[in-house]
């Protein structure tokens, strides 16, 4: 489970914070409400990334005993995503300002 959480947070960072995708994210934000909300909400990013990782690493079953752990994992990763964003965003901004000319 720890591996899956770290994988989720890594994928979320890669897709939503990595500097190489910044221009693509800024372009998509102008394309509608859905992209604007998804690309600016760390809670949403963590939830959907968590659901993706959970579905990729578990056998899919159509019952309540599958749905509850899936949603639980999504909400746990959403909360962790929000917390890591609050902690690391100032550090990421500082790093990008210092090393953007390299």
C-alpha positions in Angstrom: 0.0 0.0 0.0 2.9 2.4 0.8 4.3 1.7 -2.7 0.9 2.5 -4.3 0.6 5.8 -2.3 4.1 6.9 -3.3 3.4 5.9 -6.9 0.2 8.0 -6.9 2.0 11.0 -5.5 4.8 10.6 -8.0 2.4 10.4 -10.9 0.4 13.4 -9.7 3.6 15.4 -9.4 4.8 14.3 -12.8 1.6 15.2 -14.5 0.5 18.3 -12.6 3.6 20.0 -11.2 6.5 19.0 -13.5 8.0 22.0 -15.3 8.1 20.4 -18.7 4.3 20.1 -18.8 3.7 23.7 -17.6 2.9 25.1 -21.0 0.5 22.2 -21.8 -1.3 22.7 -18.4 -1.6 26.4 -19.0 -3.1 25.8 -22.5 -5.6 23.2 -21.2 -6.7 25.6 -18.4 -8.1 27.8 -21.1 -10.2 25.0 -22.7 -13.0 24.8 -20.2 -14.2 24.5 -16.7 -13.3 20.8 -16.3 -9.6 21.3 -17.1 -9.4 24.5 -15.2 -10.7 22.8 -12.0 -8.7 19.6 -12.5 -5.4 21.4 -13.1 -5.8 23.8 -10.2 -7.1 21.4 -7.5 -4.5 19.2 -5.8 -7.3 17.3 -3.9 -8.9 16.4 -7.2 -5.6 15.5 -8.8 -4.7 13.2 -6.0 -8.1 11.6 -6.0 -8.2 10.8 -9.7 -4.5 9.7 -9.7 -5.2 7.5 -6.8 -8.2 5.9 -8.5 -6.1 5.3 -11.6 -3.3 3.6 -9.6 -5.8 1.5 -7.6 -7.5 0.3 -10.8 -4.2 -0.5 -12.4 -2.9 -2.5 -9.5 -6.1 -4.4 -8.4 -8.4 -6.9 -10.2 -11.6 -5.1 -10.9 -14.7 -6.6 -9.3 -18.2 -5.2 -9.4 -19.2 -5.4 -5.7 -19.2 -3.3 -2.6 -16.1 -4.9 -1.2 -14.2 -3.5 -4.2 -15.8 -0.1 -4.3 -15.2 0.9 -0.7 -11.4 0.3 -0.7 -11.1 2.0 -4.1 -12.9 5.1 -2.9 -10.9 5.0 0.4 -7.7 4.9 -1.5 -8.8 7.7 -3.7 -9.6 10.0 -0.7 -6.5 9.1 1.2 -4.3 10.0 -1.8 -6.3 13.1 -2.4 -5.7 14.3 1.2 -2.0 13.4 1.0 -1.8 15.2 -2.3 -3.3 18.3 -0.9 -0.9 18.2 2.1 2.2 17.6 0.0 1.2 20.4 -2.3 0.8 22.8 0.6 4.2 21.9 1.9 6.2 21.6 -1.3 4.7 24.3 -3.6 6.8 27.1 -2.0 9.9 25.0 -2.4 9.1 24.1 -6.0 8.6 27.7 -6.9 11.8 28.7 -5.2 13.7 26.0 -7.1 12.2 26.9 -10.4 13.1 30.6 -10.0 16.7 29.8 -9.0 17.3 27.2 -11.8 15.0 28.4 -14.6 18.0 29.8 -16.6 19.9 26.5 -16.7 
